[in-house]
Amino acid sequence: EMQRSPDAHALLDGLNPEARDVLLVMVNTGARPSEITDAPAEDWRTAAAIPHLVIAANGRELKAAHTAREIPLLGVSLQAAERIAKAKGCGRYRDKAATWSATVNKYLRENGLAETPRQSAYSLRHYVEDRLLMTGLDDRIRADILGHEYKRPRYGEGSALEGRRIALERIAL
């Protein structure tokens, strides 16, 4: 779990704005860094009735077909997404998620923001899943949010965007 303080956002002020915004989008979505850095401008639906990020192939290869999804944006993640959308997507880190990870992980280590040596920015995915699990959220909805494979037959639309928004409201910062 990432260390939190009353002014956690200020702890990230030393990061360049784009790296910080990608990290802040991860906080409430559990999205993979590349899903954020490589998302084109049209996938940032911040003005929708339920603001969300579309994770789609868009000419690139997704990790697996089940990773395609829509993730609601709330709290600090919505604020960061609005900045990314206004910039028409990530520029500095587009197709450079590994560079983003190296930059953020170095910053976290140098500023004492990682609780263990093995913790990384990618650990936010585990943090989001753990927080959703602690709320008693069903496996299917967690899989729909995080883009994990779901081993049982899928019927209907799953949790859909509204259901995912309600689930993420339980944990959003």
Summary of the structure (lengths in Angstrom):
residues: 173
radius of gyration: 15.3
end to end distance: 13.5
largest distance: 46.8
contacts: 510
relative contact order: 0.20
helix: 49%
strand: 7%
